């Protein structure tokens, strides 16, 4: 170690030892540069790749390659360093928030700092079939179709693989009988009909990418298994109780609908109140969940402020890896590491449901005055009043004549949009 002392809120630096798998074409990431700032950054990370399994994240800045600082090297030189060691490479990386933290504290990022966390690509044979898998199917001239069929599970409202032909593109891609289809070409298809999923598979000629999970994982996809108060989950079921909640905001809803809190009896940060029918609730978040990762970055040692900043980094969406109290206790007791690969994916619907969404209630007609008060009421039972100037009101109203006087006709939709920005 360097002997350098760091404050407790120092964010993690990741040393990722990426090793290619036998059947993988590469590491599963690409490099790019940004005009506004120097350095080499990670672009898109392929799902199910060695890079993803080693905790590399899109937007990470590369600090070192195989122990050598590459701050003054160009794109070509960095690529050559990565290729210098066949089949593996070591990348020292930081995400944007960590990068800014060390810059603000005028600290040089090195691989010997105490905040460095090391990761290594796990062998492919050790990756459980209960983990989500990305199967890339490519048609061949000597084979008719992909070589598999879909069946419907009416109980869980999902589509699963009924059969896989021998020596088919499906078998070569790793597709297995009873796999449940989660995504088709990057689009979530949970809840879609058989016909809709088939259409999405056919949308891209000659190839398709299917995100699937094994049979045991799929059994828990639509709900956690029942546990009595004294039940102890097995290692496998505990891993399947981890949830990666993909939350997105709605245009007519304020925020995600949850708050964070700390617990004196437990380390870390936890989900407090989860509002009914909110993006958080419908995205799988539950009260008392412990937050493990935000947008792929581990936050177990981060402060409340740092976690909040990570959540707000993208204004419209956030990805939270969370664990419920029972599973958390079991993992700690059995010394089982939390792996982001062993998760159930939950998604906020693209649009809010018709019930429970915040509604703006206002009079259709408002008298012309120098100032007009408008009440805003939400489904949470709160009411706020704001005073709008006549100029502001005229931006989304029209002046009309009614009952012998001129009044303003208020457009409720535009008024709702205006109030959502207050």
PyMOL commands that set and color helices and strands:
alter all, ss='L'
color gray80, all
select helices_A, chain A and resi 50-53+75-84+96-104+124-126+169-172+194-202+215-220+235-240+279-282+304-312+325-333+390-394+412-420
alter helices_A, ss='H'
color red, helices_A
select strands_A, chain A and resi 13-19+29-34+37-45+61-65+68-69+88-94+116-120+133-138+148-153+158-164+180-184+187-188+207-213+243-248+258-263+266-274+290-294+297-298+317-323+344-347+365-367+371-377+383-389+397-402+405-410
alter strands_A, ss='S'
color yellow, strands_A
deselect
rebuild
show_as cartoon
